[in-house]
Amino acid sequence: MKDLSGKHIVLGLTGGIACYKSAELCRLLIKAGASVQVVMTAAAEQFITPVTMQALSQRPVALSQWDAREANNMAHINLSRNADACLIAPASADFMAKLAHGQADDLLSLLCLARPLERTPLLLAPAMNREMWQHPATRRNLDQVIRDGACMLGVGSGEQACGETGDGRMMEPDEILQELIAFFQPKVLAGQKVLVTAGPTYEPIDPVRGITNLSSGKMGFAIARAAREAGAEVTLVAGPVSLTTPQGVHRIDVRSALNMHAAVMQQASTASIFIATAAVADWRPASAAEQKIKKDGSGNAPELQFVENPDILATLAQSERGQSRALYCVGFAAESHDLQAHAQAKRLRKGVPLLVGNIGPQAFGQDENTLLLVDEQGCNELARDSKLSLARQLIANIASRLSTGA
Ligand code: CTP
């Protein structure tokens, strides 16, 4: 099952240089399982040809409200009735001005106006020069379209085709795809503030060496993404990993367990859910050497002294907010054997209502995993699946515990 399986998307292109990115977006939508009907305005045709969009979408592109090939000659009705969403990317300033006024003099604006408001959502990925984006007329039009029920996906920032730098670029195709997938997920964590730790920590020995572990951060990043898709405001405190930040997630990069502890403590007072997926180093060298430790020729290894790191999860779970469940704490356990027994013992030791166990060597670095959910009642296994799918199941599980007070 792909993320957009069974979804039919009307992909509208309006006039803007970002139309070249819409070709890639169309491919991504198809790869994610959607069927895509492209609709282009005359201005969009100045930037990319319908031939390209037809080849990528595998359907003739709809271009005119006067196309007599439609049996009832009502393309605007037919197109807007069977779509799960209308996604306009790029949405030009001019097109948003038309939407704001309910103008309908071409097929795309006509079908936006004709769509059933309660059934066919309208999502906009604007693209324009930064001055046009800031202009009071654009702000006004945007406010109006949002009030009329459209969903604004946001804009990118940076270098623009015109050579200027600022806000107003179209979001990247992959970002738009993630937003669309998120749009269809149930908003079971709306209003919640979720704090997630992910990845390994790195404990320095000297300026060039340190101790770390094999955690890739993938599970924690998937959980942050799933929580955000479920409507939560998400902060992700990440150890050293090379993963892309999930769309819409606030990321704080840290290195050592002490850094992670400090970052989490700062965020925790405003969070309502804490999910500790990070593989935090249990110990750190008592003092990191300021200069690289050299071999002294004796053949002996240097003697390292270790001290224990603070337990971030236990500290929060056993705090007043953790105990009263104002902050709902979820722990993870990476074990090598006897998962159920270790996970249950760890849950009690940490003082968390829910602990998620997995077998470290079968999880670290992989795209798939198996999770064992352990609570006061016992345990429940989530069968092997992609980490994102498991993350969504875990988020749904946490949401139902919150709503039932379990
Ligand atoms: N954890 C934490 N801070 C630490 C150590 C662990 O927040 N200093 C969290 C992890 O993010 C995870 C849970 O505690 O959610 C369990 O981590 P794990 O390393 O499996 O447990 P430990 O308490 O370190 O126990 P052990 O290594 O002895 O199995």
Residues whose N, C-alpha, C, O or C-beta is under 5 A from the ligand:
A	BS01	CTP	A276 T277 A278 A279 V280 A281 D282 N309 P310 D311 I312 L313 V330 G331 F332 A333 A334
